[in-house]
Amino acid sequence: MKIIVVGCGKIGKTIIESLVKERHEVFAVDSNPDVVEEIRNLYDVICLCGNGTEYENLKSLGVDKAELFIAVTPSDELNMLACFAAKRMGAHYTVARIRNLENNDASLDFFKEQLELSMAINPERLAAEAIYQILKLPSATKVETFAGKEIAIIEVLLSESSALDGISLMELKKRHHKENFLIATVQRGEEVFIPKGNFQLKTGDKIGIVISKREAQRLLNAFGEAQKSVKDVIIVGAGTTSTYLAKMLTSSRQAVRLIECDQKRCEEVCELLPDNITVIHGDGMSQELLMEEGILNTDAFVALTDREEDNILISFYAMSQEVPKVICRAERDEISSIAEKLGLACMISPRKIAADVIVKYARALENSLGSQIETLYSLMNGMAEALEFKVLSDFEYTNIPLKQMKLHENVLVAGITRGRKAIIPTGDDVILPGDDVVIVAEGKRILSLSDIIAR
């Protein structure tokens, strides 16, 4: 597809990288010549240095032939205007980054309708929701939900004293036959596996478990990998993501302390947040301040400043103080990889989450045969992916037992939702029209449900 991306900052750059990997024809626009030159050197894309709202610029890019137009500059207003202009000039679908706290719910719906936006994305809110899901299930390093949140894939890092060390998946199922679950992925070092029954787990493995969301805590208890629930959270950095997260946590009655070094931002946040959230003006990197605020007794520590090196350093300090759950915002792959190898297991990247949303939407526009894509998530640090499809009536492999289907290597049917019933499938289960089906794949780009079949 022909896709135009306006705004090549951190979010835009990650989106461009993902779309290039998806083999789309990408055009990049930014007003900063240094940024444009960097994008031109890194990716095989056509670049234009200029304003993404100007008629002549859009015309020169052939916006009328663009299947998808994406505006992700730092300005909500510029993004909306660019999408409005592109739509009027003939772009088929438009996506705008809109992150202002006041531009949500009713007002956001109004703008989408009036501007004929196909989608609005808010990376900071998406990141806050991802962190919130982890804090609800603190044993996990990542939680992704499917099919109306009936099915979840949870990533869990096996601890040094894990009772699962050396156990094969076949034996694990026998030991826990009362629980309905599936180990869909395993990351070991730099490798990711879609494991079979004889695969043996090891200490340090990161495993992806498919399970009904309501049964997840019980399974982790049975595995001996459960952590206590989170009731008290310290957040360092009072950016937009932190503000969303604080609101979510207090609505679930968790106590929140938010630390911010900028006095003006503290005053702004105090106006935005409920009175029961404690906002502290101070340096979140100060060990003395963290001690005063009770880091030794908190259940969770979340580092969300704009400085990822600071986030990682202070997260390691929180770990040294034996905080049960530590979550860190980190964007760069090379830094995240080093931090993970040193033991920081739970890292969040708003730009990668936003890129996943865009890739899912682009694939949905490409595909129409037998199924439609509902959800797409990256798993295991981007080395695998999970996709949810709605099965349409013309899907040719309905009512056939899964064990009789010849699936591609490293592709797994991980979950089926039928109505409100969540099914963790066995070989005897079948796919029916109307089902929501979760597919896990490693090393293969899945556009439709039919792509899982080896022909």
Secondary structure as UniProt FT lines:
FT   STRAND          2..6
FT   HELIX           10..21
FT   TURN            22..23
FT   STRAND          25..30
FT   HELIX           33..42
FT   STRAND          46..49
FT   TURN            52..53
FT   HELIX           55..60
FT   TURN            61..62
FT   HELIX           63..65
FT   STRAND          68..71
FT   HELIX           76..88
FT   TURN            89..90
FT   STRAND          93..97
FT   TURN            101..102
FT   HELIX           105..115
FT   STRAND          119..121
FT   HELIX           123..136
FT   TURN            138..139
FT   STRAND          142..146
FT   TURN            147..150
FT   STRAND          151..157
FT   TURN            160..161
FT   TURN            163..166
FT   HELIX           169..175
FT   TURN            176..178
FT   STRAND          181..188
FT   TURN            189..190
FT   STRAND          191..193
FT   TURN            197..198
FT   TURN            203..204
FT   STRAND          206..212
FT   HELIX           213..215
FT   HELIX           216..223
FT   STRAND          232..236
FT   HELIX           240..251
FT   TURN            252..253
FT   STRAND          255..260
FT   HELIX           263..272
FT   TURN            275..276
FT   STRAND          278..281
FT   TURN            284..285
FT   HELIX           287..292
FT   TURN            293..297
FT   STRAND          300..303
FT   HELIX           308..320
FT   TURN            321..322
FT   STRAND          325..329
FT   HELIX           333..341
FT   TURN            342..343
FT   STRAND          347..348
FT   HELIX           350..366
FT   STRAND          371..379
FT   HELIX           380..382
FT   STRAND          384..391
FT   TURN            393..394
FT   TURN            396..399
FT   HELIX           402..404
FT   TURN            409..410
FT   STRAND          411..418
FT   TURN            419..420
FT   STRAND          421..423
FT   TURN            427..428
FT   TURN            433..434
FT   STRAND          436..441
FT   HELIX           449..452
//
